[in-house]
Amino acid sequence: MERLQKVIARSGVASRRKAEELITTGHVEVNGEKVLELGVKVKDNDVVTVDGVKIDREERVYYLLNKPRGVITSTKDEHHRKTVVDLIDDSRRIYPVGRLDYDTTGAIIITNDGELANLLMHPKSMIDKVYIAKIEGVLSPSDIMKLKRGLVIDGVKTSKSKVKIKRHDKVSNTSIVEITIHEGKNHQVKKMFEAVGTKVIKLKREKYSFLDVNDLKSGEYRKLNPKEVQKLYGEVKNTR
């Protein structure tokens, strides 16, 4: 048996906090009876509805995908471009956790666990995201310090990051830089490098938390095992 608010959150209908609010304000029924108190536990065969709509309680699944370039981080695309969900052989209603740009590759989690997705994407969840960027030119010591300390993008200052120069190619005048951030703002890494006067040529998310895609070819994916899922839950709760 599981707590009702957890079941609602896992379904993706709402976050845990919002689920609690839905319960206490009379929007939730279990087996046709309204529930107003928190702490109620439900069995697998109990029917839970939110505003009259039955929630989906199918088995939770978790995938780690090595996203290729040119694939949309969405469940569907109005222009009929391939999405990350199209790459997963699973008929359940799964969705990506966060996003990667169309031309950015690398690690992304695909799941139908709404609770974990909400926890991972919450601004207070300081989950490490490690990127490898190929940039034009070379970063100066002051550029590196600005990136590490955080800089203003779209009117908001980014959190501190870790920056490591992997190598510099004098012939092409390009550099390979490893940068670790916690946030997931739109085009954040590209905008951070633009803010110090350089352009990102290629970008790959090498790691998401402790998960890496070193053993996955572009477009390949694998299921996360129960220990990995438990560790993700533990990490995200430890950072809040």
Stockholm file with secondary structure:
# STOCKHOLM 1.0

chainA/1-240         MERLQKVIARSGVASRRKAEELITTGHVEVNGEKVLELGVKVKDNDVVTVDGVKIDREERVYYLLNKPRGVITSTKDEHHRKTVVDLIDDSRRIYPVGRLDYDTTGAIIITNDGELANLLMHPKSMIDKVYIAKIEGVLSPSDIMKLKRGLVIDGVKTSKSKVKIKRHDKVSNTSIVEITIHEGKNHQVKKMFEAVGTKVIKLKREKYSFLDVNDLKSGEYRKLNPKEVQKLYGEVKNTR
#=GR chainA/1-240 SS CEEHHHHHHHHTSSCHHHHHHHHHTTCEEETTEECCSTTCEECTTCCEEETTEECCCCCCCEEEEEECTTCBSSSCCTTCCCBTGGGSCCCSCCEESSCCCTTCEEEEEEESCHHHHHHHHSTTCCCCEEEEEEEESCCCHHHHHHHHHCCEETTEECCCCEEEEEEEETTTTEEEEEEEESCCCTTHHHHHHHHTTCCEEEEEEEEETTEECTTCCTTCEEECCHHHHHHHHHHHHHTC
#=GC SS_cons         CEEHHHHHHHHTSSCHHHHHHHHHTTCEEETTEECCSTTCEECTTCCEEETTEECCCCCCCEEEEEECTTCBSSSCCTTCCCBTGGGSCCCSCCEESSCCCTTCEEEEEEESCHHHHHHHHSTTCCCCEEEEEEEESCCCHHHHHHHHHCCEETTEECCCCEEEEEEEETTTTEEEEEEEESCCCTTHHHHHHHHTTCCEEEEEEEEETTEECTTCCTTCEEECCHHHHHHHHHHHHHTC
//
